[in-house]
Amino acid sequence: MPTSVLVVDDSALMRRALKGMLTDAGDFDVHTARNGVDALEQLDRVRPDVVTLDINMPEMDGLTCLAKIMEERPTPVVMVSSLTEHNALVTLEALELGAIDYVPKPGGTVSLNIDEVSGELVRKVRGAAKAKVKKAGGLSARIRAQSEKAAAAPPRRKPGAVGTVDLVLIGSSTGGPALLSEVLPQLPATLGAPVVLAQHIPASFTGPLARRLDDECRLRVHEVDRIMTVRPGNIYIGRGGADVVVARRSDGLIVKSVPAAEEYRWHPSVDRMVASASRYLDPARLVCVLLTGMGDDGAKEMAAVKAAGGRTIAEAEETAVVWGMPGELARRGGATEVLPAYEIADRLADWVR
């Protein structure tokens, strides 16, 4: 049975282009709406499996429409937006409101070369059809409750010895930005090792994401836009559209952005990040976390870290928007623990002292 998709865009040209790309893929039943008001009127009639939603529209913008969709008839939504810094900020807000993913318009609001992202659009709409819809802030209450419970109760296990972890590596993709805004602010300022993060994301999104998280977190958050010496108390987010790697200099560990390597499918590559850290550090002194996302990026190298004595966490299926990447780590036997998102920060605080 074909996947029903509602394409929402105020540009007739864009509606035709997006509908054509999905129709040509052969497994979609595509409907269109000219703005947010029109989309909401069609929801109950069309009952789409997925909505693609433009941001800048008259009468009702994409963000307002998204909020109403999540309130009235929660449905997987893929945002389609141009790669301006303003739209990056709005798209990040949309992801926190419950959108599953986003597809960048390569040529602005009315993108004459939108066909460049045809493959990405089809892949992400297919993935969204299988994803779990999460309302904004859905994990916040559970994370707070879990943290309060952990603070009040005796430790569930004997924590690792102080100073036994050199680096925390986190990988995420689909559903990641919203999840990171829930989990990372729960990490204590006293976390004993720096954190390096690879989130599959366009380059124009990384800076706004880092600034947003820096405002929310107890740890300092940086976009890796130059060579940086890594220090505890800091989170380093790999620049989008490139890869982030760990290396060593005479003055200590560094992290840097390097051109995306063709042998890796997604960028920043989680596998490449973990492999680079394993070359310069004893894998037994690494902690790796694999969060929501399509595909298998990170599973191979994190499983190797566990096999070499390191510790790994795979996000549990119950909270993952898409249980692709963490599910593959679990299937490989590469997860020390499989945890729901609301337990991950507390476990990291236990392990990384």
C-alpha positions as CSV (number, residue, x, y, z in Angstrom):
1,M,0.0,0.0,0.0
2,P,1.5,3.4,-1.0
3,T,2.5,5.9,1.7
4,S,0.2,8.9,1.7
5,V,2.0,12.2,1.7
6,L,0.7,15.8,2.0
7,V,3.1,18.3,0.4
8,V,2.6,21.8,1.8
9,D,4.2,24.7,0.1
10,D,2.9,28.1,-1.0
11,S,4.8,27.9,-4.3
12,A,2.9,26.1,-7.1
13,L,6.3,25.4,-8.7
14,M,7.7,23.8,-5.5
15,R,4.5,21.8,-5.0
16,R,4.7,20.3,-8.5
17,A,8.4,19.6,-8.1
18,L,8.1,17.8,-4.8
19,K,5.0,15.9,-5.9
20,G,6.8,14.8,-9.0
21,M,9.9,13.5,-7.1
22,L,7.8,11.5,-4.8
23,T,5.4,10.2,-7.5
24,D,8.4,9.1,-9.6
25,A,9.6,7.0,-6.7
26,G,6.6,4.8,-7.2
27,D,5.4,4.1,-3.7
28,F,3.8,7.4,-2.6
29,D,0.2,8.7,-3.0
30,V,0.8,12.5,-3.0
31,H,-1.6,15.3,-2.2
32,T,-0.8,19.0,-2.0
33,A,-1.8,22.0,0.1
34,R,-0.9,25.7,-0.7
35,N,-0.4,26.8,2.9
36,G,-0.8,25.9,6.6
37,V,-4.5,26.7,6.6
38,D,-5.2,24.5,3.6
39,A,-3.1,21.7,5.1
40,L,-5.0,21.6,8.4
41,E,-8.3,21.5,6.4
42,Q,-7.1,18.5,4.6
43,L,-5.7,16.5,7.5
44,D,-8.8,14.5,8.4
45,R,-9.8,13.9,4.8
46,V,-6.4,12.9,3.4
47,R,-5.1,11.3,6.7
48,P,-1.5,11.5,5.4
49,D,1.2,9.1,6.7
50,V,3.7,12.0,6.3
51,V,3.5,15.7,5.8
52,T,6.3,17.7,4.1
53,L,6.1,21.3,5.3
54,D,7.6,24.6,4.1
55,I,8.5,27.2,6.7
56,N,7.8,30.5,5.0
57,M,4.2,30.6,3.9
58,P,1.4,33.3,4.0
59,E,-1.7,33.0,6.1
60,M,-0.1,30.4,8.4
61,D,3.6,29.7,8.5
62,G,5.1,26.3,8.8
63,L,6.0,26.5,12.5
64,T,2.4,27.4,13.5
65,C,1.0,24.7,11.2
66,L,3.4,22.1,12.7
67,A,2.3,23.0,16.2
68,K,-1.4,22.6,15.2
69,I,-0.7,19.3,13.5
70,M,1.0,17.9,16.6
71,E,-2.0,19.1,18.7
72,E,-4.8,18.0,16.4
73,R,-3.6,15.0,14.6
74,P,0.1,14.0,15.4
75,T,1.7,13.0,12.1
76,P,5.3,12.6,11.0
77,V,6.5,15.8,9.5
78,V,9.5,16.5,7.3
79,M,10.4,20.2,7.1
80,V,11.6,21.6,3.7
81,S,13.5,24.8,4.1
82,S,16.2,26.9,2.6
83,L,19.7,26.9,4.1
84,T,19.7,30.4,5.6
85,E,20.8,30.9,9.2
86,H,17.3,32.2,10.1
87,N,15.6,29.2,8.6
88,A,18.2,26.9,10.4
89,L,17.0,28.4,13.7
90,V,13.4,28.0,12.8
91,T,14.0,24.4,11.6
92,L,15.7,23.5,14.9
93,E,12.7,24.9,16.7
94,A,10.5,22.8,14.4
95,L,12.4,19.7,15.3
96,E,11.9,20.4,19.0
97,L,8.2,20.9,18.3
98,G,8.0,17.3,17.0
99,A,9.1,17.4,13.3
100,I,10.9,14.2,12.4
101,D,13.5,15.5,9.9
102,Y,14.2,18.2,7.4
103,V,15.3,18.5,3.7
104,P,17.2,21.6,2.7
105,K,16.2,23.6,-0.4
106,P,19.5,24.1,-2.2
107,G,18.5,27.3,-4.0
108,G,16.5,29.3,-1.6
109,T,12.7,29.6,-0.9
110,V,11.7,28.9,-4.5
111,S,14.5,26.5,-5.4
112,L,14.8,25.9,-9.2
113,N,17.4,23.2,-8.5
114,I,15.3,21.3,-5.9
115,D,15.8,18.1,-8.0
116,E,19.3,18.0,-6.4
117,V,17.7,16.7,-3.2
118,S,15.3,14.2,-4.8
119,G,17.1,11.2,-3.3
120,E,17.3,12.8,0.1
121,L,13.6,13.7,0.0
122,V,12.4,10.2,-0.9
123,R,14.7,8.6,1.7
124,K,13.6,10.9,4.5
125,V,9.9,10.7,3.7
126,R,10.2,6.9,3.7
127,G,12.0,7.0,7.1
128,A,9.5,9.4,8.5
129,A,6.7,7.1,7.6
130,K,8.2,4.5,10.0
131,A,9.2,7.0,12.7
132,K,7.6,7.6,16.1
133,V,5.9,11.0,16.5
134,K,7.1,12.8,19.6
135,K,5.5,15.9,20.9
136,A,7.6,18.9,22.0
137,G,9.3,18.3,25.3
138,G,8.0,14.8,25.6
139,L,11.0,13.5,27.4
140,S,11.6,16.5,29.7
141,A,9.4,15.5,32.6
142,R,10.7,11.9,32.5
143,I,14.3,13.1,32.4
144,R,13.8,15.4,35.4
145,A,12.0,12.7,37.3
146,Q,14.8,10.2,36.6
147,S,17.5,12.7,37.7
148,E,15.6,13.5,40.9
149,K,15.1,9.8,41.6
150,A,18.8,9.1,41.0
151,A,19.9,12.0,43.3
152,A,17.7,10.8,46.1
153,A,18.5,7.0,45.9
154,P,21.7,5.2,46.5
155,P,23.8,4.4,43.4
156,R,22.4,1.4,41.4
157,R,26.0,0.2,40.8
158,K,29.5,1.0,42.0
159,P,30.6,3.9,39.7
160,G,33.8,3.6,37.7
161,A,37.0,4.9,39.3
162,V,37.7,8.6,39.0
163,G,39.6,9.5,35.9
164,T,39.1,6.2,34.0
165,V,37.4,7.9,31.0
166,D,39.3,10.2,28.6
167,L,36.5,11.0,26.2
168,V,32.8,10.7,25.5
169,L,31.7,10.2,21.9
170,I,28.0,10.7,20.9
171,G,26.5,10.0,17.5
172,S,22.9,10.9,16.4
173,S,20.9,11.5,13.3
174,T,17.1,11.6,12.6
175,G,15.4,13.0,15.7
176,G,18.8,13.9,17.2
177,P,18.5,17.7,17.6
178,A,15.4,17.5,19.7
179,L,16.8,14.7,21.8
180,L,20.1,16.4,22.3
181,S,18.2,19.4,23.7
182,E,16.6,17.0,26.2
183,V,19.6,14.9,27.2
184,L,22.7,17.2,27.1
185,P,21.4,19.8,29.5
186,Q,21.1,17.1,32.2
187,L,24.9,16.4,32.1
188,P,26.6,17.9,35.2
189,A,29.1,20.7,34.8
190,T,31.6,18.4,36.7
191,L,31.5,15.7,34.0
192,G,35.0,14.3,34.1
193,A,35.7,14.0,30.4
194,P,35.1,16.2,27.3
195,V,32.3,15.2,24.9
196,V,32.6,15.1,21.1
197,L,29.4,14.8,19.1
198,A,28.6,13.9,15.5
199,Q,25.1,14.8,14.5
200,H,24.1,14.3,10.8
201,I,23.2,17.9,9.8
202,P,23.9,20.5,7.1
203,A,26.8,23.0,7.7
204,S,24.5,26.0,8.1
205,F,22.7,24.3,11.0
206,T,25.7,23.4,13.2
207,G,26.4,26.9,14.5
208,P,22.8,27.7,15.5
209,L,22.5,24.2,17.1
210,A,25.7,24.7,19.1
211,R,24.6,28.2,20.3
212,R,21.2,26.9,21.3
213,L,22.6,24.0,23.3
214,D,25.2,26.3,24.9
215,D,22.4,28.4,26.3
216,E,20.7,25.2,27.7
217,C,23.6,23.2,29.0
218,R,25.8,23.3,32.1
219,L,28.7,22.3,29.9
220,R,30.1,24.8,27.3
221,V,29.1,23.8,23.7
222,H,31.2,24.6,20.7
223,E,30.9,24.1,16.9
224,V,34.2,22.5,15.6
225,D,35.0,25.2,13.0
226,R,38.8,25.1,13.6
227,I,41.3,23.0,15.5
228,M,40.4,22.9,19.2
229,T,42.1,21.4,22.2
230,V,39.5,19.3,24.0
231,R,39.0,19.9,27.7
232,P,36.6,18.5,30.3
233,G,33.6,20.8,30.8
234,N,33.0,21.2,27.1
235,I,31.0,19.6,24.3
236,Y,32.4,19.8,20.7
237,I,29.9,19.5,17.9
238,G,31.3,18.4,14.5
239,R,30.6,20.9,11.7
240,G,27.9,19.8,9.4
241,G,28.7,18.7,5.9
242,A,32.2,17.6,7.0
243,D,33.6,15.0,9.3
244,V,34.9,15.5,12.8
245,V,38.0,13.7,14.0
246,V,40.1,13.4,17.1
247,A,43.9,13.6,17.0
248,R,46.8,14.3,19.4
249,R,49.4,17.1,19.6
250,S,52.1,17.8,22.0
251,D,49.8,19.8,24.2
252,G,47.0,17.2,24.3
253,L,44.0,15.9,22.4
254,I,42.5,18.0,19.7
255,V,39.4,17.8,17.6
256,K,39.1,19.2,14.1
257,S,36.8,19.4,11.1
258,V,38.0,17.6,7.9
259,P,36.5,17.2,4.5
260,A,33.8,14.5,4.3
261,A,35.3,11.2,3.3
262,E,33.5,9.5,0.4
263,E,33.7,6.0,2.0
264,Y,31.3,7.2,4.7
265,R,27.7,7.7,3.7
266,W,26.6,10.2,6.4
267,H,28.3,13.3,7.7
268,P,29.6,14.2,10.1
269,S,30.4,10.4,10.2
270,V,30.0,8.8,13.6
271,D,32.1,5.8,12.5
272,R,35.0,8.0,11.4
273,M,34.9,10.1,14.6
274,V,35.0,6.9,16.8
275,A,37.7,5.3,14.7
276,S,39.9,8.4,14.9
277,A,39.6,8.5,18.7
278,S,40.4,4.8,19.0
279,R,43.7,5.5,17.2
280,Y,44.9,7.9,19.8
281,L,43.3,6.7,22.9
282,D,42.9,3.3,24.6
283,P,39.4,2.2,23.6
284,A,38.9,1.0,27.2
285,R,39.0,4.6,28.3
286,L,36.2,5.7,25.9
287,V,32.5,5.9,26.5
288,C,30.3,5.9,23.3
289,V,26.6,6.7,23.0
290,L,24.6,6.0,19.9
291,L,21.2,7.8,19.6
292,T,18.3,7.9,17.3
293,G,18.9,7.8,13.5
294,M,18.3,5.9,10.3
295,G,21.0,3.5,9.0
296,D,23.9,2.1,10.9
297,D,26.5,4.9,11.2
298,G,28.5,4.4,14.4
299,A,27.5,0.8,15.1
300,K,30.6,-0.9,13.7
301,E,33.2,1.3,15.4
302,M,31.3,1.5,18.7
303,A,31.0,-2.3,18.8
304,A,34.8,-2.4,18.3
305,V,35.2,-0.1,21.3
306,K,33.1,-2.4,23.5
307,A,35.1,-5.4,22.3
308,A,38.3,-3.6,23.3
309,G,37.0,-2.9,26.8
310,G,35.2,0.4,26.4
311,R,31.7,1.1,27.4
312,T,28.8,1.9,25.1
313,I,25.2,3.0,25.3
314,A,22.5,2.4,22.7
315,E,19.3,4.4,23.0
316,A,16.4,2.0,23.6
317,E,13.7,1.5,20.9
318,E,11.0,2.9,23.2
319,T,12.3,6.4,23.0
320,A,14.2,6.5,19.7
321,V,12.4,8.3,16.9
322,V,14.1,5.9,14.5
323,W,15.8,2.8,16.0
324,G,18.2,2.3,13.1
325,M,21.6,3.3,14.4
326,P,21.2,2.3,18.1
327,G,19.3,-0.8,17.0
328,E,22.2,-1.9,14.8
329,L,24.6,-1.4,17.7
330,A,22.4,-3.6,19.9
331,R,22.1,-6.3,17.2
332,R,25.8,-6.5,16.9
333,G,26.2,-7.1,20.6
334,G,28.0,-3.8,20.8
335,A,26.0,-2.1,23.5
336,T,27.1,-2.3,27.1
337,E,23.7,-1.0,28.0
338,V,20.5,-0.3,26.0
339,L,18.8,2.6,27.8
340,P,15.8,4.9,27.2
341,A,16.8,8.5,26.6
342,Y,15.7,9.7,30.0
343,E,18.3,7.4,31.7
344,I,21.3,8.2,29.5
345,A,22.6,11.4,31.2
346,D,22.5,9.8,34.6
347,R,24.4,6.8,33.4
348,L,27.0,9.0,31.8
349,A,27.3,10.9,35.1
350,D,27.9,7.6,36.9
351,W,30.5,6.4,34.4
352,V,32.4,9.6,33.7
353,R,33.6,11.0,37.0
